[in-house]
Amino acid sequence: MNALTCKNILLLCTSIFLIVSGMNPVSAQPPSRVKFAMAAPKGSIYHRVMQELGQEWRKAQQRRLKFTIYTDSTQGSEADMVRRMRVGQLHGAMLTVVGLATIDPSVSALQKMPMMFRSWDELDYVRKSLRKTLEKRFLEKGFVVLFWGEGGWVQFFATRPFAHPEDLRTSRVFAWAGDNAHVELMKLLGYRPVVLELTDILPGLQTGLIDVVPAAPMFALAAQFDRRAPYMLRMNWVPIVGATVITRKTWDSLAPATRVAVRAAATTAGNALRTHRNTLDENSIAAMQKRGLKVQSATPEIERAWRKLAVQAYPDIRGTMVPAEMFDRVEKLLTEYRAGR
């Protein structure tokens, strides 16, 4: 056998090895420490369901795993959490749509459309219809959705009484840092947004930097916004929707049996949050009322005024805050659902 023939055989064997290796990649070792982050407060239902998921994960790996959860936005904003996952500093995070949208903007259709949804049932119907599409897009971006959840309906907390949209024209309204499209929309509607991180809301209220905070009651209760903004207008503005995601790299490193265990624990976590959401707002508002919160329910006339404002904003939301395709799909799905009811 001459030298040229040997060289050709070697090249052929190398090519075959590379092809086979590409088809059957060697799995990475599962991490010995898993780090999750969330904005939710320590001790909350969201923290507890993640602790339970972590316990099941540890069991599946024969407890050869340290599961760490960072609560209270200690890992930064939700955009920071996504960046940390992308560079390997975090393995997963529980995010609202604000953070999820930095991975894929399609998910904005579940939250960034004021007064589009009128009940949890409507949200469930739309999300069920869109879930495969959304989760596929997240997977393509390098993230696996473990489970979905909700954080209640956004209400408006203010330092002074108010009812109509016009009442807030002179107020300084909190806007979530990183949600630039929402900031621009508020300006278009004639409001004065003040961009802050979640951790800066209470100091902002204390110093007078902001007067109004759109927030879910659970978060307002935990952060004690009501002590500085003791007036709340009871009106379901938008639902707080979120999901717990893990990097695809981490997921792919897990043994099949571990994946099964984590999926089962994730299903349990999602069910727990779904059950809890039905009483979450009521219990939180009641607790704040005991310490002085004054709640004004939106009359039909007041609700019409706010709905008119929301509808006025839809042309600006469609194609900017929410991709046009997803905006249209949500409208179509809600029309179908309401016709069936």
N, C-alpha and C positions, 0 to 999 in steps of 0.2 A: 504494500500500500504506500503510495507516494505522499509527500508532504502536503500537496494541494488537496488530495482526497481526505486526509486526516483533518485538515483545516475546515473543509466543507462539512464533514460529519460533526465536528465540534460546534460549528455555527448552527447547524440544524438542531442539535441537542439543546443548545442554549436557547434557541427560539422556542422550542417546544416547552422547555422549563418555564420561560417567561409567560407563555400563553396559559399554561396550566396554573401557574401561580396567580395570574390575573383572574382566572375563573374561580379559583378556590383560595382566596386570600387567608393568610394565617390570622386568626382572630386576636385582637389585642387583649391583654390581660385586663380583667375588670378592675376598676379602681379600688384601692383599699380604704379610701376615704371619699365620701360623696358630700359635696357642698351645695346646698340649696339656699336661695335667697327669696325674700318676699317683703312687700311693704307692710303687710298686715302686722298688727301688734302681737307681742309675745303673750301667750295664754289664750289667744282668741281661738275660735272654732277652726280657723284656717291653719293656725299653727298646730293645733291638736291633730287635725287629720293628717298633716304632713309627718308629725311624730309617729303616728300609727303606721303610715306607709313605710317610714324608715325602719320600724321594728320588723315588719314583714320582710323587707328587703334584707335586713341583717340575718334573719332566720334562713332565708333562701341561700345565703352565702356562708352558712354555718357560723354566723356571727363574726366572720373575718372582715368586718367592715365598720368604719366609724362614720356615722351619719350626722352631719352638722347642718343646722338650720339657722340662717341669719334673718332675724325678724326686724321690724321697725325701720326698714330702709337703711340699715347699717351698711349695706353694700352699694349705696348710692341710689340714684333714680332708677326707674325701670329700664330706661335706655342704657344706663350704666350696667345694669344686670345682664342685658343682652350682649353688650360688648364684652363683659367678663366671661360669659359663656363661650363666645366665639374665640377667645384667646386661651380658653382652658382654665381660667381662674375659678369658674363655677361650673358645676355639672348640670344644674337645672334651676328653675325659678318658677314661682307662682306669680303670674303677671295679669294685669288688667289689659283691656284692649289698647290702652295707651302704649304699653310696652310691646304687646304682641304685634301692633301695627308697624313697629320698626323692623320686624322680621318679614311680614307680608301685610300690606295695607288692606287687603280684602276683608280682613276680620273687623275692620272699622264699621262695617255694615251692621254689626250686632250692638253697637253702642253709640256711635256718633251721629245719630239721627234723632234730634229732640222730638219727643212726643209721637214718634212713629209707632212705638210699641205701647199697647194699653194694658197688657197683663203678662204674667210669666208664661201662661199657656201660649200666647202668641209668640213670645221669644223662643220657647221650646220647639214650636212648629217650624219656625224659620231656621233655627240652628240645626235641627234634625235634617232638614232638607239640604243645608249647605255644608254639613259636617264633613262628608267625604272630600268635597272639593277643598275646603279649608285645610284639613289635615294633610292632604296630598301636597298642597302648596308649602306648608310648613316643613314637611319631610324633604321636599326638594331644596329647601333653604338650609337644611341641616339640623332640624329640630323635630322631635317626636312629641306629640301631644299625649299626655298621660290621662288627664281628665279635665272636664270643664266645670266651671262654677260661677256663682253670682255673689255680689256683695251688697245687694239691696238697690233701691231706687234713689237717684240723686234728688235731694231737696235743697232749698236755698236757705242758708243760715246768715243772718244779718245783725248788725249792731243796732239797728233801729227798725221799727215796724214798716212793713211794705206789703203790697198786694199785686199791683199792676206792673207790667214791664216798664212803663214809664217811670215808676218810682225808683228804678235803679240807674237811671241815666247819669246821675251825678255821683254814683258810688264807684268805689275802686274794687273791682271784682277779681278774685283769685283765678289765675289761669295756670294750668299745669305746665311746668318747664318741659320742653321737648315736643309739645303739641302745637307747633307753630301755625298750622292751618286753622286750628281752633282760635288762636289768638287773633289772627287776621279776620276771621269770621265775626268775632265779637266786636272788633273795630268797625266792620262794615255795618253792623246792626246798631251802632251808636253807643257802645259800651266802652268802659275804660278798664281793659284787662291789666293786671299786674302779674307778671310771670315770676313764679316761685317754685321751689321744690316743696314736696309734701311736708318735710320736716321744718320748713320755714313759715308754715301757715299760722301756727299759734303765735310765734313772735310777731308776725305781720299784723295780727289782730290786736295784740297788746300794744304795739307802737302806733297803730292807726294807719299803717301802710296799706291795709286792705279793710274793707267794710263788709264785704259779702263773700261767702264761701259756698259754692255748689259742692255738696258732699253727701255721701251715703250716711244715714244716721248712725250705723255701727261705728264708722270711722270717726264721725263727729263726737260720739260718746267717748270712745277710747282716747282721743286726742284732746278732749275737753273744750272743743270749740264753743260749745253752748255757754260757757262761763263768760266769754267775751262777745259772743254773737248770740244773744238769748232770744232771738226772734226767728221763727221758722215758718215758711210758707209750705203747707202740705200739698204737694203736687208732684206727680211722678214725671220728672223731666226726661231722664234717660236711665236705663238699667245699667248697673255696673256689672260687666261681663268679663270673665277671665278664664285662664287655662293654666294648668301646670305643665310645663314643658321640660324636656331633658334633651341634651345634645345628642344628635344621631350617633356621634362617635362613641359616647358613653353607652348608649343603648346597644350598639352593635358589639360592644365588648362583653356584654352579659351572656352568660350561659342560657340556653333555652329554658331550663327549669326556673332560673331566676327571673327571666322575662315573664313567664307565666305567673309567678308569684307577685311580681310588681304590678302586672296588669290587673290581677284580681284585687290587690290592695287599692289600686287607683279607682277601680269601679266602686268599691266600698266608700272611698273618700268622696267621689262625685255624688253618690247617693246621699251621703250624710249632709253635704252642703245643700243639695236640692231640698231635702227635708227641712233643714234649718232656715232656708231663705223665707219660708212662709211666715215665720214669726220674728225674723231678724229685725226688720224695721220697727214693728210694733213694740217689741221689748226695749229696743234702744231709745225710741222716742219717749216711752213711758218712764224710763230711767232718767232721762234728761228733764222731763217735766217735773219730776220729784225734786230736782235741784233748781227749778225756776224757769225752764224753757217755756216760752209762750208760743203756742202753735195756732196758726190761722189756716183753716181749711179753705181750699180754693172753691169759691162758688161757681156755678155754671158760667156766669158772666166773666169772672176772672179767668177761668180755664179757657174760655173762648179767646180771650185776649192773648194769653200765652201761646195757644195753639196757632193763632194767626201769625204771631212772631216766628214760631217754628217753621210753619209752611213758607213764610216769606224767605226763610234762610235756605230752604231745600235746593234751589237752583245753584247757590254758592257752595253748598255741601257736596252736591253731586259732581263728581269728577275732580274734586280737590281733597276734601277730608275723607270721602268714600268713593272708591272707583265707580265710575258710571255704571258699568255692567252689574256690579253687586247692588248698587242703589236700586236699579230697576228690578233686579230679581227679588229683592226684599219687598218692594211695593207689590209686585205680582203675587208673591206668596201670601202676603197679608190679605190681599183682595180675595184670593182663593179661600183662605181660612175663614174670613168673616162671612163670605157667601155661604160657606158650609155650615156656619153656626146659625 
